[in-house]
Amino acid sequence: MGELVPIALFLGAFAMVFGIRYLSNKEKMAMIERGMDPGLSKSIVAPKPFLSLKFGLLLVGLGIGLLVALFVAKLNNLTEEESVAVYFGFLGIFGGIGLIVSYVIEKNWIETHPE
């Protein structure tokens, strides 16, 4: 039974790579049939000026969430199982707060800087 796991992993990885290549080729062929240039779609990528702000605030939120969870777990003398729940809860809450703050900053910047 143990020797089937590596075989299944290899076959799954092969099928995934083959499927991705097959679907990519079908997409390019459909673009050619419609008269579009398939190489053009990859080169035109919209700039994402707030991407680093979003990731930065997400990571700051996660760090603050970890710190708050540590203090809550230590001050309340929680068991290991309870601490895990507190850590995951605070990571989700503060990570979400970081993303919301990023959204508010982006929205305010876009409203104050019309193009």
N, C-alpha and C positions, 0 to 999 in steps of 0.2 A: 504494500500500500504506500509506503514511504517513497518508493521510486517513481510513483505516478505524479507526485507534486512537481518536481522539476520539469517533467515532460509536459504537464499541463501548463505550467508557467511559460515554457518556451513556445508551445503552440499558441497560447493566448497572445503573447507578445508579437509573434509572427503574424497572426490574424489581424491584430490591431494595426500594425505597420502596413500590411497589405491593404486593408480596408481604407486607411487614410490616403494612401497613394492612389488607390482606385477611384475614390470619391473626388480627390483633387484633380485627377485627369478628366473625369466626367464633367466637372465644373469648367475646366479650361476649354474642353471641346464644345460645351454649350455656349460659352462666351464667344468662341470663334464662329459658331453657326449664326449667332446674332450680330456678327460684324464688330464685336468689341475686341480690344487688345487685352489678352489675359495678363501680360506683363505689366500693364499700366495700373492695375488695381493694387498691386503690392507696393508700388513706388509712391502713391499718393496716400499718405497717412496723415490724418488730422493731428495737429499738435495738441498736446495735453499739458497746458501750462500749470495746472494745479495738481498734477499727479504726485509730485514730491511733497507738497503740502498735505495732501490726503494721507499718504503713507506715514509722514512724520507725525501728524496728529493722531493717527491710529496707533502708532508705536508708543507715543507719549501716553495715550489713554491706557494702553495695555500695561505699561510700566507703573502708572499710578494705581491701576486696578490691582496689580500684584502687591504693591506696597500696602494698600489699604486692606487687602485680604490677609496679608501677613499680620498686620496689627490686630485685625478683628479676631483672627484665629488664636493668636497668642494671648490677647486680653481676656477672651472668653473661655480659655482652656478647652478648646474643642478637640474631639477625637480625630483620628486621621481621616475617617470617612466623611465626617462633617466638614473638615478643613478642605477636602477636595471639592465638595459642593460649593463652599464659599469662594474658593479660588476661581472656579469656572464661572460662577455667577458674577463676581466682580470683574473678571476679564471681559465678559460679554457686555456688561453695563458700561464700563469705562471705555472700551473699544468703540462701542456704539456712540457714546458721548463725543469721542474724538472725531468720528465721521460726521456727526451732526454739526459740530463746530466747523469742520472743514466745509460742509455744504453752506452754512450761513456766511462764512467768509467769502466763498466763491460767488454766492448770490449777491452779496453787498458789493463786491468788486465789479461784477458785471453790470449792476444797476447804476453804479457811479461812473463807469467808464463805457458809455455807449460808443459803438463803432460807427 
